[in-house]
């Protein structure tokens, strides 16, 4: 049986200007949020928008988000309480979502904790476990990005090198979660950590 690491990171309510987290969450919490109805109306509305500037404004004000790489007092590198042991790799403007999804799930170097389609519908958010071994997050992220590039995959959005980088949570009923979480997912409850469940 695979050992489940209890990753812990911060969850924030919209809009993006809100930099104070509402609670700490884990992989299963976010998976349930993504496959649930919580972000469905705004995800569908965003994907109908033709203007990129309008879509950018809408995304910033209508989507809850989290900082997969850490637990924070406030969303700022200097306010990091602890690193989560996770990295969020963002692939934008993907031509074939299904093909890239399979390539990431079958990657020889990195395991997948969570994988879901971005709010825009044309990108993927890939959450992988990392062991920094004393490295700074930004340096380790760049090394991971270079490794991914060397294996022939699309370029990673380098903004993820910021440990406090926010990741908007979309609606994706086909999101992938590592099968080691199967029992937790089937419990069908949120396990609150800090404060009440915000949903």
C-alpha positions as CSV (number, residue, x, y, z in Angstrom):
1,X,0.0,0.0,0.0
2,X,1.3,3.5,-0.9
3,X,1.9,5.9,1.9
4,X,-0.2,9.0,1.7
5,X,1.7,12.2,2.6
6,X,-0.6,14.8,4.3
7,X,0.3,17.8,2.1
8,X,-1.0,21.1,3.6
9,X,-1.3,24.4,1.8
10,X,-3.4,27.6,1.8
11,X,-6.8,28.2,0.3
12,X,-8.0,31.7,-0.5
13,X,-11.4,33.2,-1.3
14,X,-11.8,35.3,-4.4
15,X,-10.9,38.0,-5.5
16,X,-7.2,37.7,-6.2
17,X,-6.7,41.0,-4.2
18,X,-7.6,39.0,-1.1
19,X,-4.2,37.8,0.3
20,X,-5.4,36.3,3.6
21,X,-6.1,32.6,3.5
22,X,-9.4,31.3,4.8
23,X,-8.0,27.8,5.7
24,X,-5.4,25.1,5.2
25,X,-6.4,22.4,2.7
26,X,-5.0,19.2,1.2
27,X,-5.0,17.4,-2.2
28,X,-8.3,15.6,-1.5
29,X,-10.1,18.8,-0.5
30,X,-9.0,20.6,-3.7
31,X,-9.9,17.6,-5.8
32,X,-13.4,17.6,-4.4
33,X,-13.7,21.3,-5.0
34,X,-12.6,20.9,-8.6
35,X,-14.9,18.0,-9.5
36,X,-17.8,19.6,-7.5
37,X,-20.1,22.4,-8.7
38,X,-18.3,25.1,-6.8
39,X,-16.5,26.7,-9.8
40,X,-18.7,25.4,-12.5
41,X,-20.7,28.6,-13.3
42,X,-17.7,30.9,-13.5
43,X,-15.6,28.3,-15.4
44,X,-18.3,28.1,-18.1
45,X,-18.8,31.8,-18.2
46,X,-15.0,32.5,-18.6
47,X,-14.8,30.0,-21.5
48,X,-17.4,32.0,-23.4
49,X,-15.5,35.2,-23.3
50,X,-13.9,36.4,-26.5
51,X,-11.8,39.3,-25.1
52,X,-8.6,38.2,-23.3
53,X,-8.5,41.4,-21.2
54,X,-12.1,40.8,-20.1
55,X,-11.3,37.1,-19.3
56,X,-8.3,38.1,-17.3
57,X,-10.3,40.6,-15.2
58,X,-13.1,38.1,-14.7
59,X,-10.7,35.3,-13.6
60,X,-9.1,37.6,-11.0
61,X,-12.5,38.5,-9.4
62,X,-14.5,35.2,-9.7
63,X,-12.2,32.3,-8.9
64,X,-11.1,31.0,-5.5
65,X,-7.5,30.0,-5.5
66,X,-4.8,28.2,-3.5
67,X,-1.0,28.3,-3.1
68,X,-0.1,24.7,-3.7
69,X,3.6,25.2,-2.7
70,X,3.0,26.4,0.8
71,X,1.1,27.4,3.9
72,X,1.0,31.2,4.3
73,X,0.0,33.8,6.9
74,X,-0.6,36.1,3.8
75,X,0.1,35.4,0.1
76,X,3.6,36.7,0.1
77,X,7.0,34.9,0.0
78,X,8.0,36.5,3.3
79,X,4.8,35.2,5.0
80,X,5.5,31.5,4.2
81,X,4.9,29.3,7.3
82,X,6.1,26.1,5.6
83,X,6.7,24.6,2.2
84,X,4.1,22.0,1.3
85,X,6.4,19.7,-0.6
86,X,4.4,20.3,-3.8
87,X,4.9,22.3,-7.0
88,X,2.2,23.5,-9.4
89,X,3.4,23.4,-13.1
90,X,1.3,25.4,-15.4
91,X,1.0,24.6,-19.2
92,X,-0.7,27.3,-21.2
93,X,-2.2,27.3,-24.7
94,X,-2.0,23.5,-25.1
95,X,-3.0,22.2,-28.5
96,X,-4.1,18.7,-27.4
97,X,-5.1,18.6,-23.7
98,X,-5.8,14.8,-23.7
99,X,-2.4,14.0,-25.2
100,X,-0.5,16.2,-22.8
101,X,-2.5,14.8,-19.9
102,X,-1.4,11.3,-20.7
103,X,2.3,12.3,-21.2
104,X,2.3,14.0,-17.8
105,X,0.6,11.0,-16.1
106,X,3.2,8.7,-17.6
107,X,6.2,10.9,-16.9
108,X,9.3,8.9,-16.0
109,X,10.7,11.3,-13.4
110,X,7.7,12.9,-11.7
111,X,4.6,11.5,-10.0
112,X,1.2,13.2,-10.3
113,X,-0.7,14.2,-7.2
114,X,-3.4,16.2,-9.0
115,X,-3.9,17.2,-12.6
116,X,-6.7,19.4,-13.9
117,X,-7.7,21.7,-16.8
118,X,-7.2,25.4,-16.2
119,X,-10.1,27.8,-15.9
120,X,-9.5,29.0,-19.5
121,X,-9.9,25.4,-20.8
122,X,-6.7,25.5,-22.9
123,X,-4.2,24.7,-20.2
124,X,-3.3,22.1,-17.6
125,X,-2.3,22.5,-13.9
126,X,0.0,19.7,-12.9
127,X,0.7,19.2,-9.1
128,X,3.8,17.1,-8.3
129,X,5.6,16.2,-5.1
130,X,9.1,17.5,-4.6
131,X,11.8,17.1,-2.0
132,X,13.7,20.5,-1.9
133,X,16.6,19.1,0.1
134,X,17.5,22.5,1.3
135,X,17.1,24.2,-2.2
136,X,15.2,27.4,-2.6
137,X,11.8,26.9,-4.2
138,X,12.7,29.1,-7.2
139,X,15.9,27.3,-8.0
140,X,14.3,23.9,-7.7
141,X,11.4,25.0,-9.9
142,X,13.7,26.1,-12.7
143,X,15.6,22.7,-12.5
144,X,12.2,20.9,-12.8
145,X,11.2,23.1,-15.7
146,X,14.4,22.4,-17.5
147,X,14.0,18.7,-17.0
148,X,10.5,18.8,-18.4
149,X,11.7,20.7,-21.4
150,X,14.5,18.2,-22.0
151,X,11.9,15.3,-22.1
152,X,10.2,17.0,-25.0
153,X,7.2,18.4,-23.2
154,X,5.8,22.0,-23.8
155,X,7.3,24.9,-21.9
156,X,6.2,25.5,-18.3
157,X,4.9,28.9,-17.2
158,X,7.9,30.2,-15.2
159,X,5.7,32.3,-12.9
160,X,5.4,29.1,-10.7
161,X,9.0,29.8,-9.6
162,X,7.4,32.2,-7.0
163,X,6.6,30.0,-4.0
164,X,3.5,32.3,-3.3
165,X,2.2,31.9,-6.8
166,X,-1.6,31.6,-6.8
167,X,-3.5,28.9,-8.7
168,X,-7.1,29.5,-9.7
169,X,-9.4,26.6,-9.1
170,X,-11.6,25.6,-12.0
171,X,-14.4,23.1,-12.6
172,X,-13.1,19.9,-14.1
173,X,-15.2,16.8,-13.5
174,X,-12.4,14.7,-15.3
175,X,-9.6,15.9,-13.0
176,X,-7.1,13.2,-12.0
177,X,-6.1,12.5,-8.5
178,X,-3.4,10.0,-7.5
179,X,-5.0,6.6,-6.8
180,X,-3.3,6.4,-3.4
181,X,-6.1,8.9,-2.2
182,X,-8.9,6.5,-3.3
183,X,-10.1,5.7,0.2
184,X,-10.0,9.4,1.3
185,X,-12.0,10.5,-1.8
186,X,-14.6,7.8,-1.2
187,X,-15.1,9.1,2.4
188,X,-17.2,11.8,0.8
189,X,-16.4,14.4,3.5
190,X,-14.1,17.3,3.8
191,X,-11.7,17.0,6.7
192,X,-11.5,20.5,8.2
193,X,-8.1,21.7,9.3
194,X,-8.4,25.3,10.2
195,X,-11.8,26.8,10.7
196,X,-15.0,25.8,9.1
197,X,-15.2,24.2,5.6
198,X,-15.8,27.2,3.3
199,X,-18.0,25.4,0.8
